[in-house]
Amino acid sequence: MKKRCSSVRKTWKTPTFDRMLAVSDTSLTIVRLDVLPADEADVRAEAVLHLLRELGAIGEPCDDGWAPGPRAAELLSQEVRAFYAEHRELPILLRTGWNHVSVHRRWSGYHAMDNFEAPSCPICGRVADPEDVHAGLDEWSEGQEPMLVCQDCGARTSQGDWVGQAAVAFGAPAVEFHSWEDLRPDVVTDLERALGGRTTWVRSRL
């Protein structure tokens, strides 16, 4: 029987407990945008899982995915590790029940929620109108990625190619890090390579 990821949650009496709480309802998702047949999506998902195990990112399975693995904290950015080291909290980094990893095999949508910021045109940098960003979500949910037209330069490009931590995206497969902070750039690159095709990432906060 799989364990509940939340069954090991603890309250840490530390000077930066507010920071720990601040990431408790966040997630970072790296998602493949290009549509794949289900069997090919499964192959890519297995490649992601193989990489996560090799990296030591995941450990025991739980009902929401996998608990952090033995080297999970090593995969976080230098800035994050330096912050926790300064406050002598490295031993507890990624050790709560909020921290787990999910791999999603089927077409799903991901939204930045409270972190929402409209993306920028990849040609001229003009920020998109939030209404335009949300206008094509119904068709995207069915596998047809919408096009956004820049109000300044007139460029018409796929929504997933607009610049920024994607406000919203649909795709599969995807890997979601629950209540993790920034990953090292090389780890993101390796995960994008395992997913294949065009990718983006969404940082959500409830």
Secondary structure, 3 states (H helix, E strand, C coil): CCECHHHHCCCCCCCCHHHHHHCCCEEEEEEECCCCCHHHHHHHHHHHHHHHHHHCCEEEEECCEEEECCCHHHHECHHHHHHHHHCCCHHHCCCCCCCEEEEECCCEEEECECCCCCCECCCCCCECCHHHHHHCHHHHHCCCCCEEECCCCCCEEEHHHCECCCCEEEECCEEEEECCCCECHHHHHHHHHHHCCCEEEEEEEC
